[in-house]
Structures are given as C-alpha cells and as structure tokens.
Amino acid sequence: SVLMGAINFGYNTSVLNTPEAVIRQNLTSRPWVDDFSWAIIVSIFCIGGLIGSTIAPPLLDTMGRKTFLLYNGVFLTLSLLLQAVSMGVMWLAVARLLIGVSCGGSTVAVPLYLGEIAPVNLRGSLGTLNQFAMVVGILLAQILGRPLGNDPGWRFLLAIGAIFSSLQVLLSVFVVESPRWLVMQGKHGKARDLLKILRGETETSEILNMEIQSMLEVSNMERREISVGTLVRNERLRVPFMVGIALMVFQQFSGINAVFYYSTGFFTRAGFSDPYLGTVLAGSVNVVATWFAVELMDRAGRKVGI
C-alpha cells in the first residue's frame, strides 16, 4: 500500500514522455501546443513536488503517518482524474501541479514510514525500496506509452496512476501507525504493542524497551533546532553531509531527470529508428541498477554503496 505512492511518483514523472506528440496535437483545438506551454506542463510537476515536500513534514507530525498517507492517496486520485479529462493547457498544468504536490509529499512520507517500521537489520533495504518503486513506475509509464500513445488512449494513460492511488487508499486499512510517531505522542504502551506485532513474538521485552527508548531519544534530539551551519561546523558530520550534498548535485547535473521527461524527443533528434525502444532500454537499465543498490545496501554497507 505505502509503495503505491512511490510508484505513482515515478509513473507521473515519465508519463508525458512517450506520448508527447499525440498529447500536444490533441489537447486543445489549436493545431499544436507550443514548446513553452509544453515545458510548463512538464516542469510544473517539479514545482508541485517542492511544495509538497515542504508542507509534508509538519503534516506528518500533526496527523500521523497513516492518516497522511490515506489523505494523500485520496488527493492524488482526484488530481489524476482531473489530469485525465484535461481540455486545455491551463487545465493540464494545474492538474500536474496538484499531482506534484501529492507526489512531493510521498517522497517524504514513504521512506520515513518504511524506516520507522523496519527492524534495524532491514532498514537499508526497505528504505531503498522507495527508490526502486519510483524507477519501476517510470519504466511502467514508458512501456505503456506506445500502446496507449494515441487519441484518446493518452487519456487512459494519464488515468492509470489513479488505479495505484486507489489501491493505496483501499489497502490503508491494513497499514499500521508508525511506532515512532506514537512515541512522539507519548503513547509508549501502544507503540510497544505495535512493535511486538511488527517484530514478532521472538523479540524479548528488553529489546523492545531498548527500541522504544531509542525512538524517544531520537525524537528528543529532533526537537532541537539543527541548522545547516551546525552540520557544517560539526567535524564528525561535516564530511558525510558534504558528500551527500555533492552526490545529489552531481546526480542533477548528470541530466538523468531530463532523460525521464524528454528521452523520446532526445532519441528522435539523435536519429534513432525507434525512440520508444531507446526510452524503454534507458528505463530498464535504471531499474536494474536500482535493484543492485537494494541488494548491496545491507550486504556491503552504505559506504560501499555510495
């Protein structure tokens, strides 16, 4: 259920890629959606993601992880249906903005929730499952782009994400609240009972109590304000912090995001006889590489993975 949000993020990242020409021809009564308008439609998803990822943390702390994921799934479903029935540039752009807000919230909520319910020995693998679900969503959108890349098939293509978000909502009844959030609310007894279910009856009371205490200490630490300057001045945290920032910056400059959004156009201009095949191959490589990262994370450690 939780990973449906990550799949939707990846799916909606790349869903406009393959059927670009068809959508630009049939979105309005005009002969063609101009380049600037199309760039707004595609990129406004990222603006929505920035908004969503900014407002998600306080909402997650106020509402709880489970409630946030439920409401976010409902909001995403409505936004996706709005996108599918778009009748103009402005309509589609607004829908993409709303979808971006929801997906931005998912990028915060999903890895946070998975990390909080996972046992220590599986925390790395479960955390990377979020990224794996994203790239699977990207590949799925690329694959479906050809069979549904026609008029009116492109509208069904844009609506498919609503299936995932609807499943997220329906399956939320099986989702438990985060034990760590319960600890933050002072509900230590409920958190302990939930941990006993998540960890199984084999865990001793001492280990469960230690985990509760660890969650409480982390929650207390998070209440202290830590600025970027504090991280830079701390000798122990400075180098890991700068390495993490550098990796994210280099990832953006690698141009991979542009590939997800516009690879079909790139391959067409490069003279590929079948741009669709090039797009699917790029997405497939992305999925395989991410799967290796999932396998490597807990076996070799984070440092080796980086």
C-alpha positions in Angstrom: 0.0 0.0 0.0 2.7 2.5 1.0 4.8 1.9 -2.0 1.9 2.8 -4.3 2.8 6.4 -3.7 6.4 5.9 -4.8 5.2 4.1 -7.9 2.9 6.9 -8.7 5.7 9.4 -8.3 7.8 7.6 -10.9 4.9 7.0 -13.2 3.8 10.6 -13.3 7.4 11.7 -13.7 7.7 10.0 -17.1 4.0 9.6 -18.3 4.2 12.5 -20.7 7.4 11.4 -22.3 6.4 8.9 -24.9 3.0 10.3 -26.0 4.2 13.9 -26.1 3.5 14.4 -29.8 0.0 12.9 -29.5 -1.0 15.0 -26.5 0.4 18.2 -28.0 -1.7 17.6 -31.1 -5.0 16.7 -29.3 -5.0 18.6 -26.1 -6.6 21.7 -27.5 -8.4 22.8 -30.6 -5.2 24.5 -31.7 -3.0 22.6 -34.1 -0.1 22.2 -31.7 0.8 23.0 -28.1 3.8 25.3 -28.3 7.2 24.4 -26.8 6.9 26.9 -23.9 3.5 25.8 -22.9 4.6 22.1 -23.0 7.7 22.9 -20.9 5.4 24.5 -18.3 3.1 21.4 -18.3 6.1 19.1 -17.7 8.1 21.2 -15.3 5.3 22.4 -13.1 5.2 18.8 -11.7 8.6 19.6 -10.0 7.3 22.9 -8.6 4.4 20.9 -7.0 6.9 18.4 -5.7 8.8 21.2 -4.0 5.6 22.5 -2.4 4.5 19.0 -1.3 7.8 18.0 0.2 7.9 21.3 2.2 4.4 21.1 3.7 4.6 17.3 4.4 6.9 17.2 7.5 4.6 19.3 9.8 1.5 17.5 8.5 3.1 14.1 9.1 4.0 15.1 12.7 0.5 16.5 13.3 -1.7 13.9 11.6 0.4 10.9 11.9 2.0 8.8 9.1 -1.0 6.6 8.4 -3.6 9.4 8.2 -1.3 11.5 6.0 -0.8 8.6 3.6 -4.5 8.0 3.4 -5.5 11.6 2.7 -2.6 12.0 0.3 -3.8 9.0 -1.7 -7.3 10.4 -2.0 -6.0 13.8 -3.1 -3.7 12.1 -5.7 -6.6 10.1 -7.1 -8.7 13.2 -7.6 -5.8 15.1 -9.2 -5.0 12.2 -11.6 -8.6 12.0 -12.7 -8.6 15.8 -13.3 -5.5 15.3 -15.4 -7.1 12.6 -17.5 -10.0 14.8 -18.5 -7.9 17.9 -19.2 -9.3 20.1 -22.0 -6.6 22.7 -22.3 -3.1 23.7 -21.4 -4.0 25.5 -18.2 -6.2 22.6 -17.1 -3.5 20.1 -17.6 -0.9 22.3 -16.0 -3.0 22.8 -12.8 -3.6 19.1 -12.6 0.1 18.4 -13.0 0.9 20.9 -10.2 -1.6 19.2 -7.8 -0.1 15.8 -8.7 3.3 17.1 -8.0 2.2 18.4 -4.6 0.9 14.9 -3.7 4.0 13.1 -5.1 6.3 15.5 -3.2 4.5 14.6 0.0 5.0 10.9 -0.9 8.8 11.4 -1.3 8.9 12.4 2.4 6.2 10.2 3.8 7.0 6.8 2.2 10.8 6.5 3.1 10.1 8.0 6.6 7.3 5.5 7.3 9.3 2.5 6.0 12.3 3.5 8.0 10.2 3.8 11.2 8.5 0.4 11.0 11.6 -1.5 9.7 13.8 -3.5 12.1 17.4 -2.3 12.1 18.8 -5.1 10.0 16.3 -4.4 7.2 16.2 -0.6 7.4 18.6 0.0 4.5 16.8 -2.4 2.1 13.3 -1.2 3.0 14.5 2.4 2.6 15.8 1.8 -0.9 12.6 0.1 -1.9 11.1 3.6 -2.1 13.6 4.5 -4.9 13.1 1.1 -6.5 9.3 1.6 -6.7 9.9 5.0 -8.3 12.0 3.6 -11.1 9.5 0.8 -11.6 6.8 3.4 -12.0 9.0 5.3 -14.5 9.6 2.2 -16.6 5.9 1.3 -16.5 4.9 4.7 -17.9 7.5 4.3 -20.7 6.3 0.8 -21.6 2.6 1.8 -21.7 3.4 4.9 -23.7 3.3 3.1 -27.0 0.1 1.0 -26.8 -1.7 4.0 -25.2 0.1 6.7 -27.1 -2.8 7.6 -29.3 -6.0 9.6 -29.2 -8.0 9.0 -27.0 -5.6 6.4 -25.4 -3.4 9.0 -23.9 -6.2 10.0 -21.5 -6.4 6.4 -20.2 -2.6 6.5 -19.9 -2.8 9.6 -17.7 -5.6 8.0 -15.6 -3.7 4.7 -14.8 -2.0 6.3 -11.9 -5.4 6.6 -10.2 -5.5 2.8 -10.0 -2.4 2.8 -7.9 -3.6 5.6 -5.6 -7.0 4.0 -5.2 -5.3 0.8 -4.2 -3.2 2.8 -1.7 -6.4 4.1 -0.2 -8.2 0.8 -0.1 -5.3 -1.1 1.4 -4.7 1.6 4.0 -6.9 -0.4 6.4 -4.0 -2.9 6.7 -1.5 -0.2 7.3 -0.4 0.3 11.0 0.6 3.6 12.5 4.3 4.3 13.0 5.5 3.2 16.4 7.9 6.1 16.4 5.1 8.6 15.9 3.2 7.0 18.7 6.3 7.5 20.9 6.4 11.2 19.8 2.8 11.5 21.0 3.6 9.9 24.4 1.7 6.7 23.6 4.5 4.4 24.7 2.3 1.5 25.5 0.6 1.5 22.1 4.0 1.8 20.4 5.3 -1.2 22.4 2.3 -3.3 21.5 2.7 -2.4 17.8 6.4 -3.2 17.9 5.6 -6.6 19.3 3.3 -7.3 16.3 5.9 -5.9 13.8 8.9 -7.7 15.2 7.1 -11.0 16.1 6.8 -12.8 19.4 10.5 -13.8 19.3 11.7 -10.3 20.4 12.3 -10.1 24.1 10.8 -7.3 26.3 14.3 -5.9 26.9 14.9 -5.4 23.2 11.5 -3.8 22.6 12.1 -1.5 25.6 15.5 -0.6 24.1 13.9 0.2 20.8 11.3 2.4 22.4 14.0 4.2 24.4 16.0 4.8 21.2 12.9 6.2 19.5 12.3 8.5 22.4 16.0 9.8 22.3 15.8 10.4 18.6 12.5 12.3 19.0 14.0 14.5 21.7 17.0 15.2 19.6 14.8 16.2 16.7 13.1 18.8 18.8 16.3 20.7 19.0 16.8 23.1 16.1 19.7 22.0 13.9 20.7 24.4 11.1 22.9 23.7 8.0 25.6 25.8 9.8 25.5 23.4 12.7 26.1 20.5 10.4 29.0 22.2 8.6 30.7 23.2 11.9 30.4 19.7 13.4 33.7 17.9 12.5 32.0 14.4 12.6 29.1 15.4 10.4 30.7 17.8 8.0 32.3 15.4 5.6 29.3 13.0 5.4 27.0 16.0 4.9 29.0 17.5 2.1 29.4 14.1 0.4 25.6 13.6 0.5 25.0 17.1 -0.9 27.6 16.6 -3.7 26.1 13.3 -4.8 22.7 14.9 -5.1 24.1 17.8 -7.1 26.1 15.6 -9.4 23.0 13.5 -10.0 21.1 16.5 -11.2 23.9 17.7 -13.4 24.1 14.2 -15.0 20.9 15.0 -16.9 19.1 11.9 -15.8 15.9 13.9 -14.9 15.8 15.4 -18.4 16.0 11.8 -19.8 13.0 10.8 -17.7 11.0 13.7 -19.0 12.1 14.1 -22.6 14.1 10.9 -23.7 11.8 10.1 -26.6 12.5 13.6 -28.1 16.2 13.2 -27.5 16.3 9.8 -29.2 14.3 11.1 -32.1 16.6 14.1 -32.7 19.6 11.7 -32.3 18.4 9.7 -35.3 17.2 6.6 -33.5 15.0 4.5 -35.8 12.8 3.5 -32.7 13.0 6.2 -30.0 10.4 4.2 -27.9 12.9 1.3 -27.7 15.7 3.7 -26.6 13.4 5.1 -23.9 12.4 1.7 -22.5 16.0 0.5 -22.5 17.1 3.6 -20.5 14.3 2.9 -18.0 15.2 -0.8 -17.8 18.9 0.0 -17.0 17.6 2.3 -14.3 15.5 -0.4 -12.7 18.4 -3.0 -12.8 20.9 -0.5 -11.3 18.5 0.4 -8.5 17.8 -3.3 -7.8 21.6 -3.9 -7.4 21.6 -0.9 -4.9 18.8 -2.5 -2.9 20.8 -5.8 -2.7 24.1 -4.1 -1.9 22.8 -1.7 0.8 22.6 -4.2 3.7 25.1 -6.7 2.5 28.0 -4.4 1.9 27.0 -1.3 3.9 26.1 2.3 3.0 29.6 3.4 2.5 30.4 0.8 -0.1 27.1 1.5 -1.9 27.9 5.2 -2.2 
